[in-house]
Amino acid sequence: MSHAIEHPGHLSRKDFVTDQDVRWCPGCGDYSVLAQVQKLLPSLGIPRENFVFISGIGCSSRFPYYVETYGMHSIHGRAPAIATGLKLVRPELSVWVVTGDGDALAIGGNHFIHLMRRNVDLKILLLNNRIYGLTKGQYSPTSEFGKQTKTTPIGSIDRPFNPVALALAAGATFVARSVDLDQEHLGEILRQAAAHRGTAFVEVYQNCITFNDGAFSTLTDRETRDEHRLLLAHGQPLVFGTARSRGIRFRGAVPEIVTVGADGVTEADLAVHDARAENSGVAQLIAALEPPGFPVPLGVFRAVDLPTYERLSGELETTARARYGEGSLEQLLESGTTWTIS
Amino acid sequence: MSATDHPVADAPPAAAPPRRHVEELEQVVIRFAGDSGDGMQLAGDEFSRSVAAAGADFVTRPDYPSEIRAPVGTTFGVSGYQIQYSSHEVLTSGDAVDVLVAMNPAALRINVADVRQGGMVIVNTGAFSEASLAKAGYTSNPVTDGSLEPYRLSPINITELTAKALRGSELSKKDIGRCKNYFALGLMLWLYHRPLEDEIADIRKKFAKKPVFAEANVIALKAGWAYGDASELFPVLYHVRPAPAEPGRYRSLTGSMATALGFVAASELSGLRLFLGSYPITPASEILHSLAGLRHFRVTTFQAEDEIAGVCSAIGAAFGGALAITTTSGPGMALKTEAIGLAVMTELPLVIVNVQRGGPSTGLPTKIEQADLLQAIYGRPGESPVPVIAARSPADCFDCALEAARIAVEFMTPVILLSDGGIGNSAERWRIPDIAQLPPIPVRFRTDPQGFQVYARDEHLARAWVRPGTPGMEHRVGGLEKDFVTGDISGDPLNHQRMVEVRAAKVAGIARELPPLSVEGPANGDLVVVGWGSTYGAIAQAVERGQRQGLSVAHLHLRHLNPLPFDLGAVLQRYRKVLVPELNLGQLSRLLREHYLLPVAELHKVQGRPFTATEILDRIVEVIE
């Protein structure tokens, strides 16, 4: 929740561009995310000085250096913890965490899940390229089973995390997924994340042109993407395909792909997406849709309102003051058994 | 007097109370010991409160196992609480025990060796069954076999007497058994001539939500008192006069509470919100408990998911402009190491409190040790200077918390405050300071964007503290090396050297701000005993005794361990020899040798117990000769 000052002036994209040289590889998907964020920030009605970007370690974690706001490029995996501390003492700030698949899900996995369950009001962008880029090409917690990398020359024997499913299971109140190159979709998802009060988790599939090029090409190439992605829209049926004729139907908890018009299937048989359902069960079923059997769901999986952590923390103080009165240091030092020596 | 002279007393005699006289004592050391479920900490605490209220000076030391409730009757499940109180200044919880209250055979077995010859041993014979004697490793009953002959034995069936007193109570048999600590307390309050009224009022307050328990405990307390009064076991009552002290208001304070209060005071004196990010760990959790109960102050506490999140959340809060602290013990320090490096690099104020315990690894979680000094000073990758200070006593934690906070914000640096499990849990008498007399902690957030450079430095070589939300001063900090002035990322070789050197110079410069050292004892002579941390009391006592024996010995106790005080070298030169007693294998001694190229004699103890004054005095005599 940002106690935005009403008139932040007339900020534009260029107000959020720093004088630092961007050091990502040419063609890196991070450029596109940076551009969308820089486009979004001036539109939020928040003064520039009230934004803080905090990152960990990895290619994506260079992000804060390129956004002209307050920022901290911290240590590996710990950005959620740092951001939580900041937000607890400065709830009026708009705090953003930028992280990667290794940063958030390997070394920082613990902080990630605890951030989700607490619902601290901050935005967390996970740029998932399914590879370690900055350390030059080792497999990550989201790399596919069997993937050959420098540390898995015969193939990875780790089964990957599904970050969206993980976030939902940890109780996140806003969970979304987008891809780097679909600027319109990404821009809209980021806008919704910014508007959410509570932890807003956005997984962005991001292409690493150097170590994992083409990891998401089926989702970004015009020829293939409609067959491979399922665009989620609140209140709309789960429909995909070039002709938008195919959809997802649940038999109990088991999903299946059906074709509208075939075998007597009508649109009414399809699952309808409810991002605002209090119970995250269906969102978790949708999050579990994965290739090769199913298209990749993109969009907002869940967006529900729950009290934010910093608000509850503030309320503890209100309760404590109501119970004990405004703290007086003098009385505190004099508490317990005291006696006077004269 | 042989143990067999006394029949085992099961009930007070019915006759009129015997006539007694009251003996004035200068000091007394009492230890309560029993099963970890016997409520010995409570009995000890209550006894301390009572003697404190009578104006005696005192130091207490709880000693409990790391198991919450070890199997009943085992030696490893024994929980003890020792108090020394006196009509003059008290510096430690005492060496030899004058009175031991042992609630079961295991407690007797573990503790009896610490009782002085001729000291009193009160045993609860109700717990001396054959099975429990065997469990404690006794092959015969020490109450009747004469092995306690060197002591004045008072065998009392506390279990049965408590049960009798509570006959007809609606409590279960098990709950009645739990009241026996109050019987023991009542007896001790009687023996040491303390009134019951305050204690009764306190029990009713403490058990306000369970009036049945309150009344049962009051009955047990009164029964203990009445038993003492009627019994012939105690021909003499004891009284300790109030200790002279500076006029003022006093209270009893543990090191953990003093630390918490010190940081709340630092928050008020600096005008900053206090933020504590912490993960529960013995013996540091008490500070988190205390501050979590003070949310009506400008205090935010955050129980993080792990030690790393504890320190990192504090770094985030510091970036946001709060007075940020994290509290932990040895294993947690190891986990926080990388983040402390980040605070060094970003030059943000932060206090890390390490309540040391026996190590390495999980070590002895509830026991005292001071073996983290070198880790505090050096234990980080890279050239990573961090100021380190150490508290010498429970009450000193208050002043050290203020000092750590002051250094952190004045020099824009993380500061490590070392305490230990002994200090944290021990309590002593504390003169409540006048808040108006406490030195302010000035904080200046920079708000002027004109000419602002992230790493421009002031006269202390500290960079400016800028709160996010300040217009026109948006900037990024981080763990990567930064340009000496602009704060932009810099991999320039000479810039790195310059930054490493300026960070070191900043911390070294703190020494210039420190007051001159003060030595207790002669300004020059044969020997100076140098200590740090919780060994203060034992060293002070040993040195005083040495001086009374005519030895030329002085005591210097260091609060600042990094940087070392500017005049330390000169002070050490004034003595022929230097001795450093430490609860480790020689860490400060190593630093002194390294800094001043002096021979340094050592005394080590790593037994999970504090030094006795006698151990230090023996070494003093040995070194001087």
Interface residues (C-beta under 8 A of the other chain):
Chain A: T18 Q20 P47 R48 E49 N50 V52 F53 I54 I57 P64 Y65 E68 T69 Y70 G71 M72 H73 S74 I75 R78 P80 A81 I82 A83 T84 G85 L86 K87 L88 V89 R90 E92 L93 N110 H111 H114 S313 L316 E317 T319 A320 R321 R323 Y324 G325 E326 G327 L329 E330 L332 L333 E334 S335 G336 T337 T338 W339 T340 I341 S342
Chain B: R49 A52 A53 G55 P242 A245 E246 P247 G248 R249 Y250 R251 S252 L253 L261 V264 A265 E268 R273 F275 G277 L294 R295 H296 F297 R298 V299 T300 F302 A304 E305 D306 I308 A309 C312 S313 A314 I315 G316 A317 A318 F319 G320 G321 A322 A324 E338 A339 G341 L342 T346 I432 P433 I435 R467 P468 G469 T470 P471 G472 M473 E474 H475 R476 V477 G478 G479 L480 D488 I489
